[in-house]
Amino acid sequence: MYEVLFIIAIIVIIALSVAVYQKSTNAICISRRRLEGRTVIVTGGTAGIGLHIATDLAHRGARVIIACPFEDEGINARKQIIQETENQNVIYKFLDLASLKSVRLFAADILKTEDRLDILLNNAGVGVPGDFQTADGMHFIMQVNYYGTFLLTLLLLPLLMRTGKPGESSRIITTASFLHMIGKVDIENLNRTNYWNKVRIYGNSKICLVLFANELTKRLKDSHVVINNVDPGLVGTKIYESLNRVCGTILRLVCLLFFKTPWQGAQTALHAALDKKAGEVSGAYFMNCEKVGAIKRAYCDKTAKALWKDSVRLVKLTEDEVELCFKSLQ
């Protein structure tokens, strides 16, 4: 009996030690930068990490546009942000990254109604809700996490390019994941169903984002727009519930206890969006508010170019449209 209690006590002590260590090493964005007169878009800015990012930026005085496919959630998030920050310049707009039509409508609306875009935070994403294709013929997880973000970013580039200026580049931040390390860019099979393990599909979508950032960095050379990736770490959000409600709830609680809360998970994205030095690099990978390195194969130029070409085809961008994406709005 005493031996069992002793073992339990040891396990509890180890678990608490791990929790204390993890919590004490979680970095915090220390920038005090104000954003009056600046406009930011936060996809998925209505819940979890995205909601904390949007709230922080609203506190700093920015015009904050939050986007998601759930209208009630978007309206409620807008009310919450305004109430917490007293910033009335918060807007909710509908955006479904699983629909190319929705992405195009959203981007067209932004280009028509906004005169500047300083920061685009591509935070929206899904976990592993299912193994099926969208109406656009792409895998659901891949389209939400990667292809939709790819199209949205390119369509908004002209406004980002007009806004950026010497010494103060416009910023694009994409939310990656440490699971990009298990991702594989098999162009022929990226969108197949009943082929990949769903967690592997998630990893595939995240390494695609890193490759996209590296390729776009090269294509944006000599412009005043930067794109960087952020890894929020293990964060206790409801994204785990897409795996299994019971297991997902347990995983979320474990992450909250031992790793990061959504507020803590938002800090690296905020660092990339606000820190002066972070705005001077492009194609970088940030974790715990520090520039680190992604897995080596995420920097393969040949793979990045092949992925770019196939992505342009799948999101149905014409050559003329791609050319226009790299021309600043007048």
N, C-alpha and C positions, 0 to 999 in steps of 0.2 A: 504493500500500500504506500509506504513512504517513498519507495523507489519510483513508483508511478507519479506521485506528487512532485518528486524531485525533477523528473524528466519534463513534466508539464511546466514546472517553474522555469527550467532552463529554456524551453521553447518560447515561453512568454517573454523572458528576458532578451533572447536573441531577436524575437520579432519586434519588441519595443526599441531595441538598439538600432535595428535596420530602419525603422520608422523615423527615429530621431535623426539618424545620419542623412537619410534621404531628404527629410524636411529641411534640415539645416543647410543642405547644399543646393537647394532650389534657388536659382538666381531671380532677382527682381529687376525690372526695368527702372533705372534711376533717372531717366531723362525728365527734365522739367519743362520741356518745350511746349509752347502754346500754339494753337492751331486756328486762331481767329482768321477768317478769310480763306481758309483751306477747305477743300471738299474731299471726303473719303468715302469709299464704298467698301462695305464688309459683307461678303456673301456668307450666308449662314450666320448672320449677325443677330439672330433672334433667340438663340439658345446656347447653352454650354459655353465653350471658350469664346465663340464669336460674340455672344452677348456681352461678355466682360470686356472684350476688345472695343466694341462699339461704345460701351458706357464710358470707358476710360477716355476715348477720343472725343466724346461729347463733353466730358468734363473739361477738356482742354480747349473747348470753344469751336471745334470743327463743325462744318455742315456734314452730318453723317447720314449716309444712305444705307439702310440695312435691307438685305434681299433674301427671300426664301420662298418656297412653293406653298407655304401654309399660311393662308391669309389671317386667320384668327391669331395664330402665333405671332405673326408680324405686327399686327395692330396692337396686341398686348405688349409686345417687346418695346414698341415705340413709346407707348404710354409709360412704361416702367422707366425707360431711359430718360425721358423728359422729366418725370417726377423726381428721379434721383439726381439729375444734373442741372435742372432748371434751364436746360438748353432747348429752346423750342424748334431749333433748326435740325430736327431729326425726321427723316422720311422713310417710310416703308414702301418698297416696290416688289411686285411679284416677279420671281425668277425661278424657273424650273430647269436645272442643268441637265435633266434627262430628256429635254426637248430642244432640238436645234432651233425650232421656230420661236420658242420662248426666249432663248438666248439672244436671237436676232432682234426680237421685239424690245427686249430690255435694253440692249446696247443702242438701238436706234433711238429709243426714248431718252437715254442718257445724253447722247450726242446732240439731240434736239433741244433738251431743256437745261443742260448744265454748261456753263461757260469755262469750267476748269475741272480737272481731276488730278489731285495731288498724290493720293495713295489709293491703290487698289489692293485690297486684302482678300485674296482667294482662299477663304477659310472653309467654305462649305464642302461637305463630303459625307459619305455614308460608310458604314462598316461592312458587314457581310449579310445583308438582308435577303439575298436570293441569287439564284443562278439562272438568269433569263435575259433576253434581249429586249431593247426598247423598240418603239415604233420606228426609230431611225436606223435600226439594224446593228446597233452596238450593244455590247454587254452593259447591263444597267450600272454595275459598280464602276466599270471603266468610263462610261459616259459621264456619270455624275462627278467622279473624282478627277478625271483627266480631260476627256474630249470636250466636255462642256466648258471647262475652265480654259482650255486651249483656245476655243472659238471666242469666248467672251473677252479674253485678254487681247487677242489680235484685233477684234472689232473696236475695242476702246483705246487702242494705241494712238490713233490720231489726236485724241483729246489729251492723253497723257503727254504726248510729244509737244503739244502746244503749251501745256502748263509748265513743263520742266524748263529750267534755265541754268546757266552756269553757276555752279556753287550750290544749287538747290534742285537736284534732279527729282523728277516724279518717281515714285516707288511702286513696284509690283511685288507683293509678298505672297508666296504660295505655301500652304500648309502641307508639309511632307510628313514623314514618319520614319522611325528607326526600322520599320518593317520594309522600307525600300530595299533593305539589304537582302531580303529573300525574293525580291522581284526579278522577273526575267522578261526581257523585251523580245518576244518571239512574234514578229510582225504578222506572220501567217495565222497565228492562233490566239492573238490577244482577245478577240471578241467571241471566241467559241464558248458554247455552254456545254455542261457535262464533260469538261475537259480538265479544268484546273480545280484544285482545292480553293474554296472561297477566300480563305485567308491569303493564299498565294495570289489570287486575283487582286486583292486589296494591295498587296505588296507590289504587284505589277503596276497598278495605277500610280503608286507613289514614286517608283523609280522613273516612270514616264514624266512625272512633274519635274523631277530633278534634271533629266535630260532636256526637257523643254526649256527650262530656265537657262541651261548652259548654251543651247543652240540660239535662243532668242538674244542672249547677251552678245553673241557674235554678230547677229544681224542688227543689233541696236548700237553698234560701235559708232562713236562720234555723236550720238544723240544724248539728250539729257534725261534719259529714262533708265532706271536700273531694275533688275529683277533678281530676287533672292528667295531661298527656301528656308523655312523654319520647321524645326522638329519640336513639338510641344512637350514630348516625353509621355510617360504613362499618366494619363489624366482620368480622373473619375467622372466620366460623363455617361449619358444613356446610350452612346454609340455601341457599347458592349452588348446591350440588350438585343441587338439585331442578330447576334449569334444564337442566343437562347435566353429567354426571360429570366429563368432561375440562375443559370450560370453567369449571365450578363450582370445581373444584380450583384452577385457575389464578387465578380471581378471589379465592378465599379466601386464597391465598398472597400475592397482591398487596395485599389489605387488611391482612393480618398485617404485611407489610413496610412499607407506606406509611401505613397509617391506624391501625386499632385492633385490639388483641387482645380476646378475650371479656372478660377482666378489666377492660380499659379501657372497653369498651362498657357494662359494668355500672355505671359510676360515676355517670352522670346519674340513673339510676333510684334508686340509693342516696341521692343528694343529695335527690331529691324525696321519698323515704321518711323521711329523717332530719333534714334541715335545718329549723331552727325557722321561718325566714321562708317556706320552701316549704310549710309546713303552715298558713300563714295566707292563702294564695291558693287560688283554685279556677278551673278552666277555663283554666289557664295551659299554656304549651308550653315545655318545658325542653330545652336542647341544650348540651352541654359544661358542665353544672352551672350554667347561667345561664338565667334567664327570657328567652325571645325571643318572636317572633311566628310563628304558622303562616301559611299563605297566606290572603289576605284572604277568599276565598270560603268558608273553613272557619268563618267567623263569621256566616254568613247565617242569621238566625233563622227565616226562612220555610223554608229547606231543612232546617234542623235539626228543625223541628216535623214536616215531612212525612216525614222519615226516621224519626223517633221513632214516628209513627203506623204506618208500614208495618212497622217492625221489631217492634213489639208484636204486630201481626197475624201476621207470619211465625213468630215464636217461640211463638205460640199462648198468649199471656198474656191472660186474661180481664180485664175492667174491675175486677172485685172483687180479682183477684190483684194488679193494678197498684196499687190503693189500699192493699192490705196491705203491699206492698213499701215504702211510705213511712211505715209505722207501726213505731216502735221496739218491739223485744221487751221484755216486762215482766220 
